Amino acid sequence: MNLRNESIGTIQHFSWQENGLSGLAGNKQFSIKFYTSKICRIQASKHEAFDENPFSVVLPPQKVSIDAKETDQSLTLKTADIQLEIKRSPLRLCFKNNHGQILNEDDPAFGISWLGHEVTNYKTLSPNEVFLGLGEKGGGLNRRGSSFVNWNSDAFAFGNDTDPLYLSAPFYIGIREGQPYGIFFDNTHKTHFNFGASNNNRFSYFGAEAGDLNYYFIQGDTVLEVIQEYARLTGTSQLPPKWSLGFQQCRYSYYPDHEVYTVADTFRKKRIPADVIYLDIHYMEDYKAFTFDKNRFPDPKGLIEKLEAQGFKVVVILDPGIATQPGYGTYDRGVEKDIFVKYPDGSRFEASVWPGNSHFTDFTAKEGRDWWADELKFYTDKGLEGFWNDMNEPACWGQDIPNLIEFDYEGQTASHKKTRNIYGFQMVRATFEGAKKQLNNKRPFTLTRAGFAGVQRYSAVWTGDNVAGDEDMLLGVRLVNSLGMTGIPVSGYDVGGFVGESAPALFARWLAVATFAPFFRVHSMVNVRDSEPWAYGEEVEEISRNYINLRYQLMPYLYSLFFEAHHKGNPINRSLAVDYYNDQNIYQGNAQNEFTLGQWLLVCPTTTTQEYAKIYLPQGKWYNFFTDELHEGGCHMLVETQMEDLPVFAKEGAIIPLQNVVQTTQEKTDGILKLHLYFGEVETHQTYYEDDGSTYNFEQGQYCKREIYFNGKMSTLQVAKQEGSYTSEFHSLKIHLHGFEANSFEINGESVTFHVEDLQLLAPITEFDPLPQRPKRDYWSKGVKTLEIPFTQEEINLNWK
């Protein structure tokens, strides 16, 4: 068969529909529908009925006011935010903002095209167009000049150039002439994205090996707004249990049970805060899901209860493969329920994974998810609340899964080619829904390796089997930053590297960086050195304790950021491209690895192979987070990087709530909320959020939410009246004023007296200095003005002069 490119043709006929239009172009069906004034869906197909992905999009079309115009040459649809111009012959689309600036347009020669079953949309490239996102992808921050594939893969020991990886997120953000937009290609087949690679910048394109062209165009005035609109379309993350924000310790594997007890006891004895210990595959009987090895873990419920009493939660690993062993209850019930994936002739697909020959649950069927949810009672009855989904690309030993095997796909019946990319997504959905069903109003924690757009609704993501190396550490940071720009705000990497052995200095640096990551876990492979914080010597132990302590001090700020991610879809780790996307400096050098935690804390990861590193401070004024030294932004600076040093800066106008150090999130604080304010002649805002951290009672109004407004020009701070009925665990508010020259303060119209404190967020490391002539850092903020008042539910107004 001679395959040639076949571009969509001239519009033959069309009809106006609610929120858009549909019709025939050449011999292809097309549909254009606005879901909101900022989101437009484009569909084109060779077939009479459009192909649908029932799993990713949760937003139904809203009522949108559209101004429609028609001429012999074109059709125009205009909302409050988008102008869509549709050329009739051939059909070509051009998206503009409400100022008439082109945001994105079809290539005039090729536009929407087919090559056999493969469908592609070719787009014009502007000279300086920037491309961001695509989730779990290596390479640089700007995707311009690169190409990528989405096909969930078991990418053991991946590197910066490995593609594809474990998770597919076919959503990217373009910035054309300074104006951002987003495109979500909602096709679950293997997809390809090319941003001007190997074609001399003639065009960019995205395409799929089968299925329809089905994408959503998203307009936003800022990159953050594009991300928020995408999150509105595909859903936001769950508000997780608070314990999952704490430090988490894992290895492949802790067994038998006395080794787990020893790890837990050592954390408490050494006063290193921690909340979670993981059980990898060796807890199971012959690696079979929904079992405990009777010799290694004779009393799993007792183990979980004892660890709970010490403030630890236990998270267990779960793989999708179910051993084909008659007499194994999970297998027998799966056969009885008929929920395993099959060949077209009705026989069950079988492949080899950890427990040997195994069948695979069809998680694309409600029946399969419901069966899995019921099986989870085995774990929840023992007190487990955390579940780690692995091998769910799905992976199997040395085998390619035959493309002809069939999945239910919500009643559509689809092959592996269409289903692979959403398999892990649906597995962790089943795990989350099952755990939530069994836990009686407690919030479960779920973690997944594989996923697709929308997976954020059910799970955190970790970036798989990474390598112990400096560049791999920085790659992990970029992956998490990119996932945040792709609607997946809760993610992280294996601190210290899973494959290979981390050097002490690397482990210390990696752990310091991960202190500011949404998901904070150390994990290492079998047959390598231990990777607990004390395993690298006393100096690394002290550095680790310092940064883990800081993580727990940051908990009020972190939890508020997780709420904003749940509420709006905001990234928790923000690549500099989120807020500074038109600053060309951020796309070069180490700035590509930098991120802010929320809006306020700038983290600049550096390698351990350099004594000095060049970092970039974006526009504005920045305070060294540990010493209060003030720096002007919009420039590069050279910093010295000793082993305990991590460059972290607070932005002018920053509003950062902290607490005292606790050993676990389940431990009560001292009741003092420490609000750190950093002076600048700017106006800023921060949401403070609090609830019980473990149940869904917040959905019935049992939360404490305060909007905090800072105005440096008007010399005011307002903490708005509390929303919600939850009684805060904090009874006092201690306001730390960084960089304030004022000496007169009023709260709610009454004069108050301040006192001066020297504050310390990290303890100095001095005992282990190999070079006495170069003293270790002294982490003090000197002479910080401090006010302390009752933390009531009423409005609080602070003025100064």
N, C-alpha and C positions, 0 to 999 in steps of 0.2 A: 504494500500500500504506500503510495507516495503522499507523505504528509507535508503540507505547506501551511504557513501561518494564515489564519482566517480571521480577519478583523470584523468586529460587529459592523453591520451595515447601516443603511439609511432607515430612519424611522418610517415604517409603513403606515402604522396607525397607532393611536394612543387614546386613552380615556382618563379624564381627571378623576382621581380618587380622593377620599378623605386623607388629608395631610400629604398629597402628592399625586402621582400619576403612574400608569402602567401601560405597556403596549408591546409592539413587535418592531424590532429593528433588524432589517434583513430577514433572516429566518430564526432570530433569537428573541426569547422572551426577556423583557426587562421591567423593573419596578423601581421607583424612586419614592421614598417615604420619609418624612420628617418625624422623628420620635420626640424631639423638643426643638426649640428654636436654634439650638446649638448642635444637634445631632441629626444626621441624615443617613438613611440606609440605602445602599445601592445593591441591586440584585440583577444578575444577567445569567441566562441559562440556555442550553441547547434543548432543554426538555420542556414539556408542557407544564409540569409542576416544579416549583423551586425546591431545591435541597435545603433541609433545615438542620441546624444544630440545636437540639432542645436543652442543652446543658449550660451554656455560658451567659446568655443575656437574660436579665431579670426585669428590665424596665419595659413595661408595655408602652406603646405609642401614646403620647399625651396630646391634648388638644392644642394645636398650634395655629396661630394666625399667619396665613400665607397670602402674599400678594403675587398672583400668577399673571403672566403676560405671554402672548403668543404672536409670532410673526411667521412668515414663510420660511425663514432661515433658522429660527431658534425659538426656544421656550425658556422662560425665566421664572424661577421660583424664589421669592424673597421673604425671609423671616426677619425678626428683629436683629438677628446676628449673622445670618448667612445669605449671600446672594449666589444662587446656583444657576449658571447659564448653560443651557443644553443645546448644542449644535445639532441640527436635524440630519444633515447629510455630509459625512456619516455621523452617527451618534457620538458625541464627545462632550465631556463634562468639564466645567471650569468653576471652581469654588472660590468665592471672594468674601471678604469681611464686609461689614456694613459701611466701610469707607471706600469700597470699590477696589481694594488691593487684592491681587491674586494670591491665594494661599496654596492652591494645588490645582493642577489641571492635567487632563489626559494629553499624552503625546499625540499630535495631529495625525501622524502617519499610521500608528498602530493601535492606540487607545486600548479598548478591551478586545482581546484576541484569544483564539484557540489554536492549539497545535495538537490535533487528535483529541484526547481526553483532557489535556492540560490546558488550564485557563490562566491567563495573565492579564494584568492591567499595567500598561506602560504609562509613565508620567514624565512630564517635562522636568528638567533640572534647572534651577536658577543658579547663577555662578557661585554664590556663597551659601547655598542651602545646607543646613545642618540636620543630621538625623540622630535621634536619641532612642534608647529603650530596647525593645525586643526581649526584655527580661534576661534570662540566664544565658548570656552571650559574652564570650571573651573579646579581646581587642580593646581599642581605645574608646573613650567616651563618645566621640563623634563617629558615627557609623559610616560616614561618607567615604566612598571608595572601597567599601567592603561588601561581601555577600554572605548570606546565612541560610541555613536549612533548619526547619522545625520538624524533628522526628525523634521523639523521646528515646534516649539511648543510655545504656549502662556504660558510663564514660569513666571507668576506673583510672585513677591517676591522671586525670585530664590536665591539660596545660592551657596557656593563653590562646593557642591556635586551634584547640580541639573544638570541633563543631560537627554535629549537634551535641548538646549535653542532655541533661535528664528531663528538663521541663520546657514546654513550648508556650510562649506568650506572644502570639502574632499581632502585637500592638506596638506601633512606633509613633514618635512625635517628630514632626518636621518643623523647622524654623526657617521661613522664607522671607528674606528682606526684613528680618527682625520680628516677624509675626508668626506665632506658633499655631499648629493644628495637629490633630491626631488621626490616625487610621487604624482601625481594628479590623483585620481580615478574618472573618468568622467562618473558617473552613478547617475542619479537623483532619483532613488528609495531610500528607507531607507537603509542606509549603516552602517557598523560596522567596527570599528578599534580596534584592540587588540595588544598592544605592550608588550607582554610577561606576561599579567595578568593571574593568575590561571593556568599556565601550566609549572611552574618551569623553565621558560625561554627556553622552547623547541623551540618555534617559535613565530614570530609575524604574524599578518595577517590583511587583509582588505577584506571585502566582501559586497555583496548586496543581498537583499531578492529576487530580480528578475533582469532581464536584463542581459547584457553581462559583461564579464570582459573587461574593456576598461580603460587603464591607460596610463599615460605619465611618462616616467622616465626622470629625468632632472639631468644633471651633472653640477656642478659648482665648481670652485676652492675655493670659500668661500661661506658662508651662504648667504651673500648679493647677490652674483652672482646667486645663485639658485633662490632667490626671484625675481631678475631681469629677469631671463629666464622664470620663471612662469608668470610674468607680461607680457612678450612678447607674451606668448601663449594665455593668457586669456584677455589681454588688461589692460591698465593703467587707473588711475582715470582721470576724467575731471579736467581741471584747473577751480576751482570754482570762483564765484564772490568774490572779496576781502572782502566785508562786512560779508561774512559767516565765516571769520577767527576771527571776533571780538567777544565780549562778548554777550551772548544771554540769555534772561530772559523768562521763561515759568512757567506757573502753570496750573493745571487742576481745574478751568479755570478762565481766566480774563473776566469778563462780569459784567454789560453791558459796553457800550463804554466809559463812563466816568471813569471807573476803569482803563481801558487801558491808557487813557490820564493821569491819576494821576500817574501811574507807570512811564510813559515816562517823565513827568514833574519832578518827583522826581530824576530820574537819572541825568537829566541835572542840576537841582538845587543843588544837592549834589556833582556835578563834579565827578561822577563815570562813566567812559567811557562805552558805550554799543552801539550795532548796531542793535539788533534784539529783537522784542517782538513777542511771539507766541500767536495764538488763538487756544485753544483746543476745544473740541466738542460742548461747549455751545454757540459758535458763530452761530451755524446752527439752522435752523428751524426744531425742532423735530429730531435733529441729522441726517438730510438728507444731503448727499453730494451735492455740487453745489447749496447751499442755504445760505442765511444769515437770522437770526431771525430779523423780521421787528421791533420788540419792543426793543430788546437789542442792535441791530446795525442798526438803521434806515437809516444811510448814510455811508455804508462801503467805498465807493470811497472817500468820504470826510475825513473819518478817516485815510485812507491809505495816502492820500495827506498831511494831517496835520502832521502825524508822519514822513513822508518822509522829510518834511521841517525841522524837528528837527534832522534829520540824522538817523532815524530808518527805517528799513525794517520790514515788517510784514510777518510772515510765518503761514500758516493755515494747520490744520490737515485734512487728507483725508483718509477715510476707503473704502475698496472695496465693501461692501454690499450696494446695492441700494434698497431702500424701495419699496415694491410691492404695490404701491398706484397709481391706474389710476388717471390721472390728474396731477400727479407730472411729470414735463416735462422730466427730466432725465430718469425716468423709462419708460415713453411712447416712447421716442426715442430709448431706449435700446431694448424694445420689437420690435419696428419697424425694427431696424437693425439686430435683432436676434443674439445678441452677448452675451447672458447669458449662463452659464454652464447648461448642461442638464443631465438627466438620459438617459440610453440607449434607453428607449421607446420614447424619444423626448420631454418629459415634463421637465420644468425648475426646477432645484434644488432650494430649498428654505430653509433658516435657519434663526434663530433669532439672531440679533446683535443690536447695539445701536438704529437704527430707527425702530426696530421691525422686522417682517418677511421681508426677503430681498432676492433678487437674486444677483448672483455674476458674474461680467464681466469675460469673458474668455480672459485673457491677453495673453494666449499662441497662440492666433490667431491674425494675422495682423489686421483683421477687428475689433476685440475688442480693440486693442491698438489704432487704428486710431479713433474709436468712442470716446474713453476716451480723446484722444488728442484734439478732437474738443470740447468736453464738457468743457475742461479747459479754453476755451475762456471766460467763465463766470467769472473766477477769474482774468485772465490777463487784461481783459477790465477794471477792477477796479484798476489796477496798481500793482497787486501782482506778485512777482517774486520768492517766496519761498514756497515749498510744502513738507509737512511732511506726509509720508505714514505709517499708523499704522494698526494693526489688520490684517496684510496681510500674515499671515502664511499659510492659512487664519484661523482666529479664529472665533468661533461662540459659543453662550452661552450653556454650559452644553451638548454639542452635539459632537459626533464624525462624521466627514463628511464621508458619505458612500463611500467606495472605488470604487464602481461601476460607480459613476458619471464620465462623459466623458468630456475631453478637446480636443481642436483642435491639440495642440502640433505641430504647423507648418505643418498641413496637415497629421500628422501621426495617429491621434485619439488615445488618451491615457487615462488611468484611473487615478483616484486621487493618486494611489500608485506611479505612475511614475511622477506625475505633482506637487504634493504638495511642494516639496523642491524648485521648481523654480517659484512658483506662485508669491511670493513677489518680486522676481527679475524682473519678467516680468511686474508686476504692476508699479514698480518704473521706469522701462524702458519706459513704456507708458507715465508716468507722465513727465519724463525728456524730451522725444521726443516731447510731446505735448506742454510743456512750451517753449521749444526752438523754435518750429514752430511759436508760438504765440508772442514771445517776440522781434522779429525783431532785431536780432544780439545781444541782451543782453543775458548774461549767467544766466540761472536759477540756483537756489539752490534746491536740492532735498535731503531728508532724509528718511531712511527706517529702519524698525525694522527687517524685514525678508529678506532673500536673499540667493544666491547661488554663487558659483564660477563665476566670471565675473560681479557681481553686482557693483564692483568698477567703471566700465565704466560709470555708470549712477548716482551714489548716494553716499552720506556719510551714515554711519551706526551709530545708537546709540544702546546701549546694553539693552534697554528695562526697565522693571519695577523693578529696583533695590531697595535695602533696606537701610535705614539710619543706618549705623553701621561702626565701624572702619575696621573690616575685609571685609565688603562689599566694602568699598572704595578701599582697596588693591586688591580685586578681580576685580573690574572695571579696575584698572590699568593693571592687567595681561591680561584681555580680550582684551583691546586695543593693548597691546604689541603683543599678539598672532595674532590678526587680521592683524596687520602690517606685520607679518611674513607670512601671508597667502594672500598677494596681495591686501589687503584692507587697504590702508594707512590712509584714512580719517574716523576716528571714535571717539566716545566719550561716556560718561556716564552721567547720571543725577546727577549733583553736589548736594551734600547734601542728596541724596537718595530720590526716589519717594515714597516709602512706609514707613510710620512711620515718626518720627520727629527727626531731627538732633540736637544734643547739640551744643551750640555756638562754643566750641573749635573744634568739628568735622567739622562743616561747614567751619570754617576758614582754617583748614588744607586741607580739600577736595578742596576748591576753589584754594588754593595755588598750589596744585598738578595739578589741571585741567588747570591752567594758561599755562602749557606746553603741554596740550593735543591738538590734531588736531581740535577736535570739543569741544567748550567751552560753555556749557549751564547749567544753574540752572533750575531744574524742580521739582515740588512737587505735591502731590496728593490732591484731594478734601478733605475738612474737617480736614486738618492739619494746623499747624501754617504757616504764611507767610514765604517765603524763599527768599525775596529780600536781597541784602547785608546789608541793614540797619535794617533788622527785628530781628537781634540777639544782638542788643546793640551797643553802640558807639565804643567799642574797636574792635569788629568784623567788624564793618563798615570801620574803618580805615585800618585794615589789608586787607580787601577785596579790598578797593580802591588802596592800595599799589600794590597788585598783579595784579589787572586788569590794572592799569597804566603800570606795567611791560609788560603785554601782548601786549599793544599797542606800547611800545618801541621796542619790539621784532619783530614788523610787517615786516620790510625788510628781516630779517632772516627767519621768518615763511613763507613769500610768496615765497622766493627762495626755501625753502624745499618743498612747495606744487608744485612748478614747477618741481623739481627733481622727485617727486612722479608721476607727470603727464608724464614726459619725459622718466623715466627709471623704474618706479615702486618702487622706494626706500621707505621704511617705514619712516614716519615722527617721530613717537615714536619708537625707536629701543630698544627692549629687549637687555640686555647685550649679549644674545646669538647670535645676529647679527654680532658683531665685536669681541667678546671674547669667542667664542663657545668652544674652547679647554681649557679654564680655569675652572676647576672643582668647584671653589669657587662660581661661579655664579648660580649654581644649588641648592644652599643651603640657608636657612634663608631668611633674608630680601633682599638679592641680587636678588632673583627671581622677586621682585617687581620693581627693579630699571630699569631705561631706560635712554637713551640719546635722547635729542631733536636734530635730525640730528646727526652729528658726535660729536658735541663739548660740549654740555651742559648735564652733568650727573645729573639726578634728583633722589633723594633717598627718596621715600615716607615713612613716619613713622606714627605710630598710635598716638592718643592723650592720650592713656592710659599709656604711658611710659614717665617718666621724662628724661630718657636716652635711646638711641637706638644704636644698633650696625649696622653700614653700611659698605659697601665694596667698595673700590676704585680699579678699574682694573689697569692693568699694565700701567705705564707711570707716568707723573707728572700732578697734578691737582691743580688748583687755586680755592679757595673759590670764587664763583661768586660775592659775595657781599662785601668781605673784601680784596681779593687778597692774603690771607694766602695760602702758598704753601705746598702741601702734596705729599709725595711719594706714588705711587700706588702699587698694588699687595698685599694689606693688608687690614685688617679690622680696623675700628676706632670707638670709642665710641663718640657719639655726644649728647649734651644736647638739648632737644626739648621743648622750650617754645612755646606758642600758635602761635606766629607769625613766628616761625622758620621753614624753609624747607631747608634741606641740598641740595645745588645746587653747582656744580663745573664746571669750564671750563677747558678743556684739553689743555695741552701744544701744541702750534701750532694752537690753535683755531683761526678762522677768523669769527667774528660775527658782522654783520652790524645791527645797531640800529638806532632809530630816536627819536624825542621828543614825549612827551605824547600828544595825541589828544583825543577828546571826542568821535569820531566816525571815521571810516576809510574813510568817505566821506569828512572829514575836512582836509584842506591843512596842511602840516607840515611846519616847519620853514625853510625847504630847506637845512638842514645840515644832511648829512649821516654820522653817527658816526661808524667808523670801529674799533672794538676792537680786538687787536692782543695780544696773550698770548705767551710769549717767551718759546722756547724749541729748543734743537738742533735736530730738526726734519724737514721733508719736508711735507707740507700739501697743500690742494687745496680746494677751495670753489667756487661754482657758485653763482654769484649775479644776480638776475632776477627781472625785473620790467616791467609792462605794464599798461594800463589804468584801469585794475582791474574789468572791467564790461562788455566788449564786446569781440567778437571773432576777432577783428582786429589784434591780435597778430599772427593769422594764416596767415596773409598777410604780415608779417614781421615788424609790428608795435610793437616792444618790445625793451627793453634795456637789454642786457645780457653781463656780464663781468666775465671772468675767473680770479680768484685771486690765486696767487701762493706764498706761504711762504717757505723760506728756512733758518732755523735758523743756519745751519752750514755755509752757504755761506753769511749770513747777508744780505739777499735780500727779498724784497717783490715786486711782479709784479701784477699790475692791468691791464689786457690785454685791448686792444682797444675794444670799444663797438661793439657788433653785434646787428643789428636791427636798425630801423629808429625812434624808439620812443624817444622823448625828456624826459630825466629823470626829475622827480619833484625836485631832489636835485641839487643845484648849487655849494655846497661846500662839501668837504670831510674832516672830522675831524678824524684823526688817533690817537687812544688811545693805548699806548704801555705799556702793563702790564708785569712786571718782566724784563724789558730791562735795562741792566746796561750801555749800550752805551750812549755816550754823544755827538757824532758827527753824523749828518745825512745829506744825500744828496737825493734830488729828481730830477730825470732826469739829474743827473750830477752836480746839483747846490746845494751848502750848504744851509740848511734851519735851522732856529732857532726853538727850541721847547720851550714850557712852561710847567709848572707842575700844575696839577689840582688834587684836592681831589674830587673823583667821588662818586655819591650816586645813586644807582638803586632803593633802597627801603628807604622810610622815616622812621626814628626811631619811635617806639611806646613806649612812656615813661609815659604818663599821667595815664595809667590804671594799672600800675604795682602793683600787690597785695603784692609783697615782695620787699620792697625798698632795702634790703640788697643785692638783686641779680638784678642788673640793666638790663634793656632790652637791646637787641642788638643795637649796633651802626653800621649801615650798610654803611661804608665808605671804598673806596679803596684809600689809601693815596699815594700822590706823584706820580701820573701817568703821564708819559711824553706824551705830546700831540702835534701834528702837524696839521695845518689846511691849506688846499690848494684848489684851484678851482677843481670842479669835472667835467672835460671835457670828451669828447668822446675819446680822444687819450690815448695811453698807458701811464701808470704811473709806474715809477720804483723808489723804495725807497731802499737806502743802508745805512748801519750804521757801526760804529766801535768804 
